[in-house]
C-alpha cells in the first residue's frame, strides 16, 4: 500500500499579508485558514514574474512564544510562520520559512486583524492588542 499525499483544501480564509496594487511581481499573500479536514494553519499564495499563481497550505502542528512580542507557528511539514510586533512602529510582521526552500520571506501584516474563530490561530490578535 503506497503513501497517499493529502492536499489541504481551504474552507475559511482571512487575510494576514496582502500585496498592494503597487507591489511588483513576484508577490506573496498569507492568509489564516481553516481547512476542510478540520485542521488550521496558513494558506500561502505566490505570483511569479510570469503571473503564474501557486497556492499551498501549512497545517499547524505546534505554536510557541519565545519572547513577549513574538509567536512562532510550526507546520506539520516543519515550515515556520513567525509573527513579530515591532517595538518601534507597533506594526506586526510575518516571517515565512518554508522547509526545503532555504529562503525566509518577511512581510508587513494587514493593519487590522480579522479573527478566524480558532483559539490557536487567533493568538495573533494579541500582538495587535498589546502596547
C-alpha atoms as an extended CHARMM CRD file, in Angstrom:
* protein
*
       131  EXT
         1         1  UNK       CA              0.0000000000        0.0000000000        0.0000000000  PROA      1               0.0000000000
         2         2  UNK       CA              1.5500000000        3.3160000000       -1.0560000000  PROA      2               0.0000000000
         3         3  UNK       CA              1.5520000000        6.6430000000        0.6330000000  PROA      3               0.0000000000
         4         4  UNK       CA             -1.2980000000        8.9480000000       -0.2160000000  PROA      4               0.0000000000
         5         5  UNK       CA             -0.4500000000       12.6380000000       -0.4960000000  PROA      5               0.0000000000
         6         6  UNK       CA             -3.0060000000       14.7560000000        1.2750000000  PROA      6               0.0000000000
         7         7  UNK       CA             -3.8450000000       18.1850000000       -0.0230000000  PROA      7               0.0000000000
         8         8  UNK       CA             -5.1670000000       20.8600000000        2.2540000000  PROA      8               0.0000000000
         9         9  UNK       CA             -8.3050000000       22.4620000000        0.8890000000  PROA      9               0.0000000000
        10        10  UNK       CA             -9.2250000000       25.8610000000        2.3520000000  PROA      10              0.0000000000
        11        11  UNK       CA            -12.6380000000       26.2460000000        3.9340000000  PROA      11              0.0000000000
        12        12  UNK       CA            -12.4170000000       29.6400000000        5.7100000000  PROA      12              0.0000000000
        13        13  UNK       CA             -9.7370000000       32.1990000000        4.8320000000  PROA      13              0.0000000000
        14        14  UNK       CA             -8.8040000000       35.5350000000        6.4930000000  PROA      14              0.0000000000
        15        15  UNK       CA             -6.1420000000       37.9630000000        5.1910000000  PROA      15              0.0000000000
        16        16  UNK       CA             -2.8840000000       38.3600000000        7.0960000000  PROA      16              0.0000000000
        17        17  UNK       CA             -0.4430000000       39.5870000000        4.4290000000  PROA      17              0.0000000000
        18        18  UNK       CA             -1.7370000000       41.1860000000        1.2260000000  PROA      18              0.0000000000
        19        19  UNK       CA              0.3750000000       42.6630000000       -1.5620000000  PROA      19              0.0000000000
        20        20  UNK       CA             -0.8370000000       46.1200000000       -2.5330000000  PROA      20              0.0000000000
        21        21  UNK       CA             -1.5320000000       47.2440000000       -6.0790000000  PROA      21              0.0000000000
        22        22  UNK       CA              1.8990000000       48.8480000000       -6.4860000000  PROA      22              0.0000000000
        23        23  UNK       CA              3.8310000000       45.7790000000       -5.2870000000  PROA      23              0.0000000000
        24        24  UNK       CA              5.9850000000       44.4810000000       -8.1270000000  PROA      24              0.0000000000
        25        25  UNK       CA              5.9540000000       40.8040000000       -9.0280000000  PROA      25              0.0000000000
        26        26  UNK       CA              6.8090000000       38.3280000000       -7.6140000000  PROA      26              0.0000000000
        27        27  UNK       CA              4.3020000000       38.7630000000       -4.7950000000  PROA      27              0.0000000000
        28        28  UNK       CA              3.2840000000       36.8570000000       -1.6880000000  PROA      28              0.0000000000
        29        29  UNK       CA             -0.0260000000       36.6450000000        0.1920000000  PROA      29              0.0000000000
        30        30  UNK       CA             -0.5260000000       34.8480000000        3.5150000000  PROA      30              0.0000000000
        31        31  UNK       CA             -3.9510000000       34.0150000000        4.9280000000  PROA      31              0.0000000000
        32        32  UNK       CA             -5.0250000000       32.3030000000        8.1360000000  PROA      32              0.0000000000
        33        33  UNK       CA             -7.1250000000       29.3100000000        7.1830000000  PROA      33              0.0000000000
        34        34  UNK       CA             -9.4270000000       26.5580000000        8.3700000000  PROA      34              0.0000000000
        35        35  UNK       CA             -9.0280000000       23.5390000000        6.1310000000  PROA      35              0.0000000000
        36        36  UNK       CA            -11.7750000000       21.0870000000        5.1550000000  PROA      36              0.0000000000
        37        37  UNK       CA            -10.0400000000       18.2660000000        7.0840000000  PROA      37              0.0000000000
        38        38  UNK       CA            -10.5720000000       20.2060000000       10.3390000000  PROA      38              0.0000000000
        39        39  UNK       CA             -7.0060000000       21.4430000000       10.7100000000  PROA      39              0.0000000000
        40        40  UNK       CA             -5.9980000000       25.1100000000       10.8470000000  PROA      40              0.0000000000
        41        41  UNK       CA             -2.9940000000       26.9390000000        9.5260000000  PROA      41              0.0000000000
        42        42  UNK       CA             -1.9550000000       29.2350000000        6.7430000000  PROA      42              0.0000000000
        43        43  UNK       CA             -2.6320000000       29.4870000000        3.0230000000  PROA      43              0.0000000000
        44        44  UNK       CA              0.3490000000       30.8320000000        1.0970000000  PROA      44              0.0000000000
        45        45  UNK       CA             -0.2020000000       32.2670000000       -2.3890000000  PROA      45              0.0000000000
        46        46  UNK       CA              2.6680000000       33.3550000000       -4.6150000000  PROA      46              0.0000000000
        47        47  UNK       CA              2.5840000000       35.0350000000       -8.0110000000  PROA      47              0.0000000000
        48        48  UNK       CA              5.7850000000       34.8800000000      -10.0770000000  PROA      48              0.0000000000
        49        49  UNK       CA              7.1010000000       37.2470000000      -12.7450000000  PROA      49              0.0000000000
        50        50  UNK       CA              5.1580000000       35.3920000000      -15.4610000000  PROA      50              0.0000000000
        51        51  UNK       CA              1.9800000000       35.8710000000      -13.3660000000  PROA      51              0.0000000000
        52        52  UNK       CA              1.7150000000       32.1650000000      -12.5360000000  PROA      52              0.0000000000
        53        53  UNK       CA             -0.1430000000       31.6650000000       -9.2510000000  PROA      53              0.0000000000
        54        54  UNK       CA              0.7550000000       28.9070000000       -6.7940000000  PROA      54              0.0000000000
        55        55  UNK       CA             -1.0600000000       28.2200000000       -3.5040000000  PROA      55              0.0000000000
        56        56  UNK       CA             -0.2340000000       25.7550000000       -0.7560000000  PROA      56              0.0000000000
        57        57  UNK       CA             -1.3390000000       25.1900000000        2.8070000000  PROA      57              0.0000000000
        58        58  UNK       CA              0.6440000000       24.8200000000        6.0000000000  PROA      58              0.0000000000
        59        59  UNK       CA             -1.2710000000       22.9850000000        8.7390000000  PROA      59              0.0000000000
        60        60  UNK       CA             -0.1670000000       23.9940000000       12.2450000000  PROA      60              0.0000000000
        61        61  UNK       CA              1.4450000000       21.3320000000       14.4030000000  PROA      61              0.0000000000
        62        62  UNK       CA              2.7080000000       23.4910000000       17.2650000000  PROA      62              0.0000000000
        63        63  UNK       CA              2.9410000000       27.0780000000       18.4920000000  PROA      63              0.0000000000
        64        64  UNK       CA              5.3270000000       28.7890000000       20.8820000000  PROA      64              0.0000000000
        65        65  UNK       CA              6.2150000000       32.3120000000       22.0020000000  PROA      65              0.0000000000
        66        66  UNK       CA              9.9510000000       32.7160000000       22.6770000000  PROA      66              0.0000000000
        67        67  UNK       CA              9.5560000000       36.3750000000       23.6960000000  PROA      67              0.0000000000
        68        68  UNK       CA              6.6410000000       38.6620000000       24.5620000000  PROA      68              0.0000000000
        69        69  UNK       CA              6.1610000000       40.2030000000       21.0940000000  PROA      69              0.0000000000
        70        70  UNK       CA              6.6370000000       37.0090000000       19.0110000000  PROA      70              0.0000000000
        71        71  UNK       CA              4.5470000000       33.9670000000       18.0190000000  PROA      71              0.0000000000
        72        72  UNK       CA              6.0660000000       31.0560000000       16.0970000000  PROA      72              0.0000000000
        73        73  UNK       CA              3.7970000000       28.5510000000       14.3310000000  PROA      73              0.0000000000
        74        74  UNK       CA              5.3990000000       25.2700000000       13.2810000000  PROA      74              0.0000000000
        75        75  UNK       CA              3.7210000000       23.4250000000       10.4370000000  PROA      75              0.0000000000
        76        76  UNK       CA              3.2990000000       19.6850000000       10.0760000000  PROA      76              0.0000000000
        77        77  UNK       CA              5.8530000000       19.9320000000        7.2470000000  PROA      77              0.0000000000
        78        78  UNK       CA              8.2740000000       21.7310000000        9.6690000000  PROA      78              0.0000000000
        79        79  UNK       CA              7.8350000000       25.0980000000        7.9130000000  PROA      79              0.0000000000
        80        80  UNK       CA              7.6220000000       28.0620000000       10.2850000000  PROA      80              0.0000000000
        81        81  UNK       CA              5.3980000000       31.1360000000       10.1780000000  PROA      81              0.0000000000
        82        82  UNK       CA              6.5270000000       33.7520000000       12.6950000000  PROA      82              0.0000000000
        83        83  UNK       CA              4.6330000000       36.8740000000       13.7430000000  PROA      83              0.0000000000
        84        84  UNK       CA              6.5020000000       39.7260000000       15.4340000000  PROA      84              0.0000000000
        85        85  UNK       CA              5.2680000000       43.0880000000       16.6750000000  PROA      85              0.0000000000
        86        86  UNK       CA              7.8260000000       45.8150000000       16.0020000000  PROA      86              0.0000000000
        87        87  UNK       CA              8.5920000000       47.7430000000       19.2000000000  PROA      87              0.0000000000
        88        88  UNK       CA              9.3360000000       50.9820000000       17.3150000000  PROA      88              0.0000000000
        89        89  UNK       CA              6.3320000000       51.2650000000       14.9790000000  PROA      89              0.0000000000
        90        90  UNK       CA              3.7890000000       48.9270000000       16.5860000000  PROA      90              0.0000000000
        91        91  UNK       CA              3.2740000000       47.1490000000       13.2440000000  PROA      91              0.0000000000
        92        92  UNK       CA              3.0050000000       43.3640000000       13.0130000000  PROA      92              0.0000000000
        93        93  UNK       CA              5.2900000000       41.4940000000       10.6100000000  PROA      93              0.0000000000
        94        94  UNK       CA              5.1610000000       37.9310000000        9.3200000000  PROA      94              0.0000000000
        95        95  UNK       CA              8.2050000000       35.8170000000        8.5180000000  PROA      95              0.0000000000
        96        96  UNK       CA              7.7810000000       32.6650000000        6.4180000000  PROA      96              0.0000000000
        97        97  UNK       CA             10.4320000000       29.9510000000        6.2770000000  PROA      97              0.0000000000
        98        98  UNK       CA              9.3610000000       27.0290000000        4.0920000000  PROA      98              0.0000000000
        99        99  UNK       CA             11.2350000000       23.7750000000        4.5870000000  PROA      99              0.0000000000
       100       100  UNK       CA             13.4550000000       22.9610000000        1.6480000000  PROA      100             0.0000000000
       101       101  UNK       CA             13.4020000000       26.4450000000        0.1330000000  PROA      101             0.0000000000
       102       102  UNK       CA             16.3150000000       27.8950000000        2.1070000000  PROA      102             0.0000000000
       103       103  UNK       CA             14.6390000000       31.3110000000        1.9480000000  PROA      103             0.0000000000
       104       104  UNK       CA             12.9760000000       33.4000000000        4.6250000000  PROA      104             0.0000000000
       105       105  UNK       CA             10.4320000000       35.9930000000        3.4740000000  PROA      105             0.0000000000
       106       106  UNK       CA              9.3510000000       38.8770000000        5.7100000000  PROA      106             0.0000000000
       107       107  UNK       CA              6.2600000000       40.9820000000        5.0070000000  PROA      107             0.0000000000
       108       108  UNK       CA              4.1770000000       43.5180000000        6.9290000000  PROA      108             0.0000000000
       109       109  UNK       CA              0.7930000000       42.1880000000        8.0410000000  PROA      109             0.0000000000
       110       110  UNK       CA             -2.5580000000       43.8590000000        7.4970000000  PROA      110             0.0000000000
       111       111  UNK       CA             -3.2940000000       46.7540000000        9.8740000000  PROA      111             0.0000000000
       112       112  UNK       CA             -6.4410000000       45.1670000000       11.3680000000  PROA      112             0.0000000000
       113       113  UNK       CA             -6.5850000000       41.5290000000       12.4060000000  PROA      113             0.0000000000
       114       114  UNK       CA             -9.7250000000       39.6410000000       11.3640000000  PROA      114             0.0000000000
       115       115  UNK       CA            -10.4190000000       36.6410000000       13.6750000000  PROA      115             0.0000000000
       116       116  UNK       CA            -10.6110000000       33.1400000000       12.2020000000  PROA      116             0.0000000000
       117       117  UNK       CA            -12.6870000000       31.9570000000       15.1910000000  PROA      117             0.0000000000
       118       118  UNK       CA             -9.9870000000       29.4760000000       16.2080000000  PROA      118             0.0000000000
       119       119  UNK       CA             -8.1770000000       29.8130000000       19.5370000000  PROA      119             0.0000000000
       120       120  UNK       CA             -4.8080000000       28.6190000000       18.2010000000  PROA      120             0.0000000000
       121       121  UNK       CA             -4.6450000000       30.9840000000       15.2170000000  PROA      121             0.0000000000
       122       122  UNK       CA             -6.3760000000       33.9190000000       16.9090000000  PROA      122             0.0000000000
       123       123  UNK       CA             -3.4760000000       34.2660000000       19.3520000000  PROA      123             0.0000000000
       124       124  UNK       CA             -2.1000000000       36.5400000000       16.6100000000  PROA      124             0.0000000000
       125       125  UNK       CA             -4.6860000000       39.1440000000       17.6670000000  PROA      125             0.0000000000
       126       126  UNK       CA             -2.8240000000       39.5320000000       20.9790000000  PROA      126             0.0000000000
       127       127  UNK       CA              0.0740000000       41.0800000000       19.0520000000  PROA      127             0.0000000000
       128       128  UNK       CA             -2.2730000000       43.6780000000       17.5870000000  PROA      128             0.0000000000
       129       129  UNK       CA             -3.7690000000       44.4880000000       21.0060000000  PROA      129             0.0000000000
       130       130  UNK       CA             -0.5290000000       44.6750000000       23.0120000000  PROA      130             0.0000000000
       131       131  UNK       CA              1.1630000000       48.0280000000       23.5420000000  PROA      131             0.0000000000
